[in-house]
Amino acid sequence: MTRMPSRWSNLNTHTPASLYKAFPPEEARRLLDRLEIHYTPKHGSWLDIAEIELSVFTKQCLNRRIPDLETLRREAIAWAERRNVEQAGVDWQFTTEQARIKLKRLYPQYQANSTTIH
């Protein structure tokens, strides 16, 4: 059987158990048998940085209609050169506690007298 490489971040929801929550056990096992899971580093991974840069690129360069492919290429190159000259980087100051506050909708909610997760 061919296994498919898959990149997973280290979020607490990105575990093989999450497949068992989303699918019947037989399907979850079938999927896990097909996946070759590789986790990104916990802090400051290249994948996180790439996602941030793509977001910045989208907001700063793709926030308007671009008439043709050649214009897109020129704009993208100019944007990348500016970012490199500015030595733009990622300032990692987001702590786990801040994440739990800002992204509380992504964290499970536990009831005090129960083990039920909402």
C-alpha positions as CSV (number, residue, x, y, z in Angstrom):
1,M,0.0,0.0,0.0
2,T,1.3,3.5,-0.9
3,R,1.5,5.8,2.1
4,M,0.8,9.5,1.6
5,P,3.1,11.9,3.4
6,S,1.1,14.4,5.5
7,R,2.4,17.4,7.5
8,W,0.6,18.0,10.7
9,S,1.1,20.9,13.1
10,N,1.5,20.3,16.8
11,L,-1.9,21.7,17.7
12,N,-3.5,19.5,20.4
13,T,-6.2,18.7,17.9
14,H,-3.8,17.3,15.3
15,T,-3.5,13.7,16.5
16,P,-4.5,10.4,15.2
17,A,-7.2,10.4,17.8
18,S,-8.9,13.3,16.0
19,L,-9.6,11.0,13.0
20,Y,-11.4,8.6,15.4
21,K,-13.6,11.6,16.5
22,A,-14.4,12.5,12.9
23,F,-14.9,9.0,11.3
24,P,-16.1,5.6,12.3
25,P,-13.3,3.5,13.8
26,E,-12.8,1.4,10.6
27,E,-12.4,4.4,8.4
28,A,-10.1,6.2,10.9
29,R,-7.8,3.1,11.0
30,R,-7.9,2.9,7.1
31,L,-6.9,6.6,6.8
32,L,-4.1,6.3,9.5
33,D,-2.7,3.2,7.7
34,R,-2.4,5.3,4.5
35,L,-0.9,8.4,6.1
36,E,2.8,9.0,6.8
37,I,2.5,11.7,9.4
38,H,5.3,14.3,9.9
39,Y,4.8,16.9,12.6
40,T,6.1,20.4,12.2
41,P,8.4,21.8,15.0
42,K,6.5,23.1,18.0
43,H,7.8,26.7,17.9
44,G,8.5,28.8,14.8
45,S,8.2,26.2,12.2
46,W,9.0,26.9,8.6
47,L,5.4,26.0,7.7
48,D,4.1,28.7,10.1
49,I,6.4,31.2,8.7
50,A,5.4,30.3,5.1
51,E,1.7,30.7,6.0
52,I,2.4,34.1,7.6
53,E,4.3,35.3,4.6
54,L,1.6,34.1,2.2
55,S,-0.9,36.0,4.3
56,V,1.2,39.2,4.2
57,F,1.7,38.8,0.4
58,T,-2.0,38.4,-0.1
59,K,-2.8,41.5,1.9
60,Q,0.0,43.7,0.5
61,C,0.2,42.5,-3.1
62,L,-2.9,40.7,-4.1
63,N,-5.4,43.1,-2.5
64,R,-6.5,44.4,-6.0
65,R,-7.2,43.2,-9.5
66,I,-4.0,42.3,-11.4
67,P,-4.7,42.3,-15.1
68,D,-2.3,39.6,-16.4
69,L,0.3,37.1,-15.4
70,E,3.3,39.2,-16.4
71,T,2.1,42.1,-14.1
72,L,1.6,39.5,-11.3
73,R,5.2,38.3,-11.8
74,R,6.6,41.8,-11.7
75,E,4.5,42.8,-8.6
76,A,5.4,39.6,-6.8
77,I,9.2,40.0,-7.5
78,A,9.0,43.7,-6.4
79,W,7.2,42.7,-3.2
80,A,9.7,40.0,-2.4
81,E,12.6,42.3,-3.0
82,R,11.1,44.9,-0.6
83,R,10.5,42.3,2.1
84,N,14.1,41.1,1.7
85,V,15.6,44.6,1.9
86,E,13.4,45.3,5.0
87,Q,14.6,42.0,6.4
88,A,11.0,41.4,7.4
89,G,10.7,38.6,9.9
90,V,8.3,36.9,12.3
91,D,8.2,38.1,15.9
92,W,7.1,35.1,18.0
93,Q,5.4,36.6,21.0
94,F,2.2,34.6,21.0
95,T,2.1,32.4,24.1
96,T,-0.1,29.4,24.8
97,E,-2.0,31.3,27.4
98,Q,-2.7,34.1,24.9
99,A,-3.8,31.5,22.3
100,R,-6.3,30.1,24.7
101,I,-7.8,33.5,25.2
102,K,-7.7,34.7,21.6
103,L,-8.6,31.3,20.0
104,K,-10.9,30.0,22.7
105,R,-13.3,28.7,20.1
106,L,-10.7,26.2,19.0
107,Y,-10.0,24.9,22.4
108,P,-12.3,22.2,24.0
109,Q,-14.6,23.4,26.8
110,Y,-14.7,21.1,29.8
111,Q,-17.6,21.0,32.3
112,A,-16.6,21.1,35.9
113,N,-18.6,18.0,36.9
114,S,-18.3,16.0,33.7
115,T,-15.7,14.7,31.2
116,T,-17.9,15.7,28.3
117,I,-16.2,18.0,25.7
118,H,-18.3,20.6,23.8
